Amino acid sequence: MILDGRKLSEKRLEMLRETIEESGLYPRLATVIAGEDPASKLYVRMKQRACERVGIGSVGIELPSDASTGRVLEAVGRLNGDPDIDGILVQLPLPDQIDAARVIEAVAPEKDVDGFHPCNLGRLLSGNPVFAPCTPRGIMTILEEYGIETAGAHAVVMGRSIDVGRPMAILLLNADATVTICHSRTRNPADETLKADILISAVGKAKFVGPEMVKPGATVIDVGINYDEHGRLCGDVDFAAVQERAGAITPVPGGVGPMTIATLMENTFTAAKLRACDPVL
Ligand SMILES: NC(=O)c1ccc[n+]([C@@H]2O[C@H](COP(=O)([O-])OP(=O)(O)OC[C@H]3O[C@@H](n4cnc5c(N)ncnc54)[C@H](OP(=O)(O)O)[C@@H]3O)[C@@H](O)[C@H]2O)c1
């Protein structure tokens, strides 16, 4: 079974558009980007297009590539205090001279629609998330919508980054999976991945996961965004070979990526609703 993230994101965005229209709210998302990285600029444009589609207003703050940490903190501080802004997204990665951890911590937790603030990660760890990071939350939506059981399943997460691997593992744990996390120091990752009913790869290496690492019938979720030897976009998983062995699999493109954006829209609407009900979270 192909887990079609593009189709599912279309459905979720349409549902969200209707819900926002009925709510009478006009949520607004601010994006902050520093520098000229083409991939980052593309992601921000895609997020702004999704905003337009569902009825979320978007404000783009563009800072030069030599912006200091102070300059970014100042922009974030202004957005924190702006009553017309519900969500703030700082596009990562930031240029090297900027202290990304300080910037992430500067975003008001109630506007942190990316879910990277320690306060939101702590809530996730405690089992009561408000905003979970969009990529892993979008993957949970894929599993839920396709009826893939997590309770009691053995899930293996490859990667332990703050934006994907760690929150992914916690979301799966919160959904009653038994979770193993692999990283670059894991000895013989295939020993772990072969036990996985649900295998999530967020490593960032083309064709890293081959069929010899996959248990027959497993659900394989490919988070990677890489380029193959011909310069074509691909994930971490050798899709053609693994497809034969997996029970369900996400393609790249058209799997996890579109769901990340749809989840950002959902988080922004959640922020608007929470602020409308209770401005102090
Ligand atoms: N589709 C989307 O919406 C979306 C969103 C975010 C990211 N991505 C993509 O997902 C991939 C991962 O992103 P990220 O931000 O999590 O990357 P990252 O911060 O570079 O993390 C990569 C992780 O992979 C681990 N790793 C490296 N080599 C490994 C190995 N041989 N075996 C097991 N684990 C290994 C690293 O371990 P250590 O911690 O030990 O170094 C690290 O935890 C990238 O391709 C990125 O572009 C896609």
The ligand as a Tripos MOL2 file, in Angstrom:
@<TRIPOS>MOLECULE
LIG
   48    52     1     0     0
SMALL
NO_CHARGES

@<TRIPOS>ATOM
      1 N1          9.8090   15.7110    4.6160 N.am      1 LIG1
      2 C1          9.9140   16.6660    5.5480 C.2       1 LIG1
      3 O1          8.9730   17.4210    5.7900 O.2       1 LIG1
      4 C2         11.1930   16.7870    6.3160 C.ar      1 LIG1
      5 C3         11.2520   17.5650    7.4810 C.ar      1 LIG1
      6 C4         12.4530   17.6100    8.1890 C.ar      1 LIG1
      7 C5         13.5520   16.9070    7.7220 C.ar      1 LIG1
      8 N2         13.4650   16.1960    6.5550 N.ar      1 LIG1
      9 C6         14.5940   15.4200    6.0250 C.3       1 LIG1
     10 O2         14.7790   14.3050    6.8900 O.3       1 LIG1
     11 C7         16.1590   13.9760    6.9890 C.3       1 LIG1
     12 C8         16.5700   14.0590    8.4390 C.3       1 LIG1
     13 O3         16.3640   15.3750    8.9040 O.3       1 LIG1
     14 P1         16.9100   15.8580   10.3230 P.3       1 LIG1
     15 O4         16.6330   17.2960   10.4330 O.co2     1 LIG1
     16 O5         16.3910   14.9450   11.3610 O.co2     1 LIG1
     17 O6         18.4760   15.6040   10.0780 O.3       1 LIG1
     18 P2         19.7140   15.6410   11.0820 P.3       1 LIG1
     19 O7         19.5140   16.6800   12.1230 O.co2     1 LIG1
     20 O8         20.9280   15.6910   10.2120 O.co2     1 LIG1
     21 O9         19.6440   14.2160   11.8030 O.3       1 LIG1
     22 C9         19.9850   13.0340   11.1430 C.3       1 LIG1
     23 C10        19.9710   11.9330   12.1420 C.3       1 LIG1
     24 O10        20.3620   10.7330   11.4860 O.3       1 LIG1
     25 C11        21.2770   10.0340   12.3210 C.3       1 LIG1
     26 N3         22.1640    9.1820   11.5420 N.ar      1 LIG1
     27 C12        23.2000    9.5540   10.7550 C.ar      1 LIG1
     28 N4         23.8140    8.4830   10.2420 N.ar      1 LIG1
     29 C13        23.1540    7.3950   10.7380 C.ar      1 LIG1
     30 C14        23.3290    6.0130   10.5960 C.ar      1 LIG1
     31 N5         24.3080    5.5110    9.8560 N.pl3     1 LIG1
     32 N6         22.4690    5.1840   11.2440 N.ar      1 LIG1
     33 C15        21.4610    5.6890   12.0050 C.ar      1 LIG1
     34 N7         21.2560    7.0140   12.1750 N.ar      1 LIG1
     35 C16        22.1070    7.8450   11.5490 C.ar      1 LIG1
     36 C17        22.0400   11.1130   13.0400 C.3       1 LIG1
     37 O11        22.6170   10.5670   14.2270 O.3       1 LIG1
     38 P3         23.4910   11.4500   15.2570 P.3       1 LIG1
     39 O12        22.5020   12.1860   16.0940 O.co2     1 LIG1
     40 O13        24.2510   10.4380   16.0110 O.co2     1 LIG1
     41 O14        24.3580   12.3580   14.4230 O.co2     1 LIG1
     42 C18        20.9400   12.1380   13.3070 C.3       1 LIG1
     43 O15        20.2880   11.8960   14.5320 O.3       1 LIG1
     44 C19        16.8720   14.9750    6.0570 C.3       1 LIG1
     45 O16        16.9930   14.3950    4.7900 O.3       1 LIG1
     46 C20        15.9020   16.1450    6.0030 C.3       1 LIG1
     47 O17        16.0560   16.9110    4.8110 O.3       1 LIG1
     48 C21        12.3070   16.1110    5.8640 C.ar      1 LIG1
@<TRIPOS>BOND
     1     1     2 1
     2     2     3 2
     3     2     4 1
     4     4     5 ar
     5     4    48 ar
     6     5     6 ar
     7     6     7 ar
     8     7     8 ar
     9     8     9 1
    10     8    48 ar
    11     9    10 1
    12     9    46 1
    13    10    11 1
    14    11    12 1
    15    11    44 1
    16    12    13 1
    17    13    14 1
    18    14    15 2
    19    14    16 1
    20    14    17 1
    21    17    18 1
    22    18    19 2
    23    18    20 1
    24    18    21 1
    25    21    22 1
    26    22    23 1
    27    23    24 1
    28    23    42 1
    29    24    25 1
    30    25    26 1
    31    25    36 1
    32    26    27 ar
    33    26    35 ar
    34    27    28 ar
    35    28    29 ar
    36    29    30 ar
    37    29    35 ar
    38    30    31 1
    39    30    32 ar
    40    32    33 ar
    41    33    34 ar
    42    34    35 ar
    43    36    37 1
    44    36    42 1
    45    37    38 1
    46    38    39 2
    47    38    40 1
    48    38    41 1
    49    42    43 1
    50    44    45 1
    51    44    46 1
    52    46    47 1
@<TRIPOS>SUBSTRUCTURE
     1 LIG1         1 GROUP 0 **** ****
